[in-house]
Amino acid sequence: MFLSSSIDIVPAKPQARPTIKIGGLGPLSITPGKDMRKGIELAVDEINDGDGVVVGGTAYDFEVFIEDNSGTTGLPDTDKALTALSKLTVDDEVVAIVGGFRTEVMWGIQANLGTTGTPFLGVGSTAQLISPYYWRVGPSNGSLLAFGLIDLYGFGLLNTGVEKITIIREDVAWTPPLSKLVQFYLGYYLAAMNVTSKAIVFTDDITVSQEAGLDAVAAAMANVGDDVDALMPIFSAPVGKYVTQAWFNDNMSQMLAGINVEAQSSTYFEETEGAAYGEITMHPNPPDLTPTAKTAAYKTGYDAKWDEDPTYTATFSYDAVFILKEAIERADSFDKADIQTALADTDMVGAAWQYKFTSELGPQLILADFLPNGTKVVVPVPGTESTPYGSITVHDLYTASTVGFRNKPFPTTYFTQWQQNGTVKTVWGATAAITDDAVAFATGQSALEWPIDHAEHGFSPKQAPGFELPLIILVLSGFAAIVRTRKRKKF
């Protein structure tokens, strides 16, 4: 009787729900790929712990298969991506894939998507779209990123006296068109909108290998003239960290403001030992903003699971999984073709912004160069040279990121700055304006901290220490202890 009574009061274990297989693909050895995985896993946990994905009146769980396309250096590799994609689509039989990082890789996998009919929700590449199966969740395409930089400099940093700019960028496919767009259109828009009579001058366009080390980056930056007001970095690979370190090491007076994906990490200040103080970087989902009704809960959940703030690939991956859930439930099917059709009707508010896809005939073009008279010269995306324009349907993002607009529900470009106390604040893209007015700083009307004193933060020696080594080690040990015990500011 005792045994029987004991058995009666133990609740029956819930029967496992059937699953829907989805895939993830990214370079898991570097920050964008690692954070892609974190975003996917958080969303899948929330869905599976909740009501699941309901199809035909039955609740399903998501079963996720994540593949790595990191090459020997950790950077994304196209051949590995193709192998991983084949495994996901053929062996694992996933119904859709979330991921993607590096333009060259995205170009290389388009044929596979068309052959297998697998919807691919891109969350880490600005690549021009050449397949109807590629759906851009984020970030914005290269043209819109360029206009974000134009917005920051022409309508913000110009007020602080920035007129001469040097671009430094990683030597990969996504940066040349972006650099050319910024250089051409920044002056054009300022003149067209009567913003200023000042002349914006680009003094140089420096490129470094995505595999370059600190010495190579520092050597490239040594050529920046003393009369330059700002350095505009354009980096998505880990080499961007060396730009920050070289900027600090050489005590450069130029403002550092552009795109440095590594600088989005909530641990970047500690990782650079304070050298990041003053750096401004594009950030789709700043830690001090809640652009949608879902942002706060998402950030709380992400911090609880991973003990850090999310970067852009984490946020877009998280939202992409929920976009898939909604599309599957609208279609009442997890057949690939049905999901592909249902995605066109997406109109969802996510943690980053509101998602709605275009369904326009393309393909997109990639900017090649400008003639001396200002005429644009464009070429088709590789692989589409023989394809008649207007024959491919592309699915890009609806956006309100027109120069000068703020606080729109669709994709908006924000820029954040690492502050003196090691926190991050949004300095452009919200309602605040950038100014060098001390009163604006004091009253909170501007979050920008400038000028800065490199000597106040960081330690990154230019040469090996000599007899002072024991003392330096002692000082560093104390600093490291402070960093480890310092409580991160929560937003």
Secondary structure, 3 states (H helix, E strand, C coil): CHHHHHHHHCCCCCCCCCEEEEEEEECCCCHHHHHHHHHHHHHHHHHHHCCCEEECCEEEEEEEEEEECECCCCCECHHHHHHHHHHHHHHCCCCCEEECCCHHHHHHHHHHHHHHCCCEEECCCCCCCCCCCEEECCCCCHHHHHHHHHHHHHHCHHHHCCCEEEEEEECCCCHHHHHHHHHHHHHHHHHHCCCCCCCCEEEEEEEECCCCCHHHHHHHHCCCCCCCCEEEEEECCCCHHHHHHHHHHCCCCCEEEEEEHHHHCCCHHHHCCCCCCCCEEECCCCCCCCCCCCHHHHHHHHHHHHCCCCCHHHHHHHHHHHHHHHHHHHHCCCCHHHHHHHHCCCEEECCCCEEEECCEECCCEEEEEECCCCCEEEEECCCCCCCCCCCCEEECECCCCCCCCCCCCCCCCCEEEECCCCCEEEEECCCCCCCCCHHHHHCCCCCCCCCCCHHHCCCCCCCCCCCCHHHHHHHHHHHHHHHHHCCCCCC
